[in-house]
Amino acid sequence: MKDSVIPVSLLALGLVFVITGIALGDMELVFKKAIFICLECIGIG
């Protein structure tokens, strides 16, 4: 039981951070940056 507390709590903390980021509108910014980086990698952007 004690071994599963740390992974479960880290998973819950990660989920809280993801939900907070989505609520603050950072998801659109991250997608824009990801698209820009991918286009640069293949030489289009």
Phi and psi restraints in degrees (value plus and minus 20) as a CYANA .aco file:
   2 LYS   PHI     -87.8   -47.8
   2 LYS   PSI     -49.9    -9.9
   3 ASP   PHI     -90.1   -50.1
   3 ASP   PSI     -44.5    -4.5
   4 SER   PHI    -112.3   -72.3
   4 SER   PSI     -24.4    15.6
   5 VAL   PHI     -90.4   -50.4
   5 VAL   PSI     -64.8   -24.8
   6 ILE   PHI     -86.1   -46.1
   6 ILE   PSI     -70.2   -30.2
   7 PRO   PHI     -81.9   -41.9
   7 PRO   PSI     -58.9   -18.9
   8 VAL   PHI     -87.0   -47.0
   8 VAL   PSI     -61.1   -21.1
   9 SER   PHI     -88.7   -48.7
   9 SER   PSI     -56.7   -16.7
  10 LEU   PHI     -87.1   -47.1
  10 LEU   PSI     -57.8   -17.8
  11 LEU   PHI     -84.4   -44.4
  11 LEU   PSI     -62.6   -22.6
  12 ALA   PHI     -85.0   -45.0
  12 ALA   PSI     -60.2   -20.2
  13 LEU   PHI     -85.0   -45.0
  13 LEU   PSI     -61.5   -21.5
  14 GLY   PHI     -81.8   -41.8
  14 GLY   PSI     -61.0   -21.0
  15 LEU   PHI     -83.7   -43.7
  15 LEU   PSI     -59.7   -19.7
  16 VAL   PHI     -82.6   -42.6
  16 VAL   PSI     -62.4   -22.4
  17 PHE   PHI     -84.9   -44.9
  17 PHE   PSI     -60.1   -20.1
  18 VAL   PHI     -84.5   -44.5
  18 VAL   PSI     -66.0   -26.0
  19 ILE   PHI     -83.9   -43.9
  19 ILE   PSI     -60.0   -20.0
  20 THR   PHI     -83.1   -43.1
  20 THR   PSI     -63.4   -23.4
  21 GLY   PHI     -82.6   -42.6
  21 GLY   PSI     -61.7   -21.7
  22 ILE   PHI     -85.5   -45.5
  22 ILE   PSI     -61.3   -21.3
  23 ALA   PHI     -85.5   -45.5
  23 ALA   PSI     -51.9   -11.9
  24 LEU   PHI    -105.8   -65.8
  24 LEU   PSI     -24.3    15.7
  25 GLY   PHI      64.9   104.9
  25 GLY   PSI      -2.0    38.0
  26 ASP   PHI     -99.4   -59.4
  26 ASP   PSI     -32.4     7.6
  27 MET   PHI     -83.6   -43.6
  27 MET   PSI     -61.4   -21.4
  28 GLU   PHI     -83.6   -43.6
  28 GLU   PSI     -61.7   -21.7
  29 LEU   PHI     -83.3   -43.3
  29 LEU   PSI     -62.4   -22.4
  30 VAL   PHI     -84.8   -44.8
  30 VAL   PSI     -61.9   -21.9
  31 PHE   PHI     -84.8   -44.8
  31 PHE   PSI     -59.6   -19.6
  32 LYS   PHI     -82.9   -42.9
  32 LYS   PSI     -63.8   -23.8
  33 LYS   PHI     -85.7   -45.7
  33 LYS   PSI     -59.5   -19.5
  34 ALA   PHI     -84.5   -44.5
  34 ALA   PSI     -61.4   -21.4
  35 ILE   PHI     -85.4   -45.4
  35 ILE   PSI     -62.6   -22.6
  36 PHE   PHI     -83.4   -43.4
  36 PHE   PSI     -63.0   -23.0
  37 ILE   PHI     -85.5   -45.5
  37 ILE   PSI     -61.1   -21.1
  38 CYS   PHI     -85.4   -45.4
  38 CYS   PSI     -60.0   -20.0
  39 LEU   PHI     -86.6   -46.6
  39 LEU   PSI     -55.1   -15.1
  40 GLU   PHI     -87.5   -47.5
  40 GLU   PSI     -57.4   -17.4
  41 CYS   PHI     -84.4   -44.4
  41 CYS   PSI     -56.8   -16.8
  42 ILE   PHI    -113.7   -73.7
  42 ILE   PSI     -17.1    22.9
  43 GLY   PHI      68.0   108.0
  43 GLY   PSI      -6.1    33.9
  44 ILE   PHI    -111.7   -71.7
  44 ILE   PSI     -61.9   -21.9
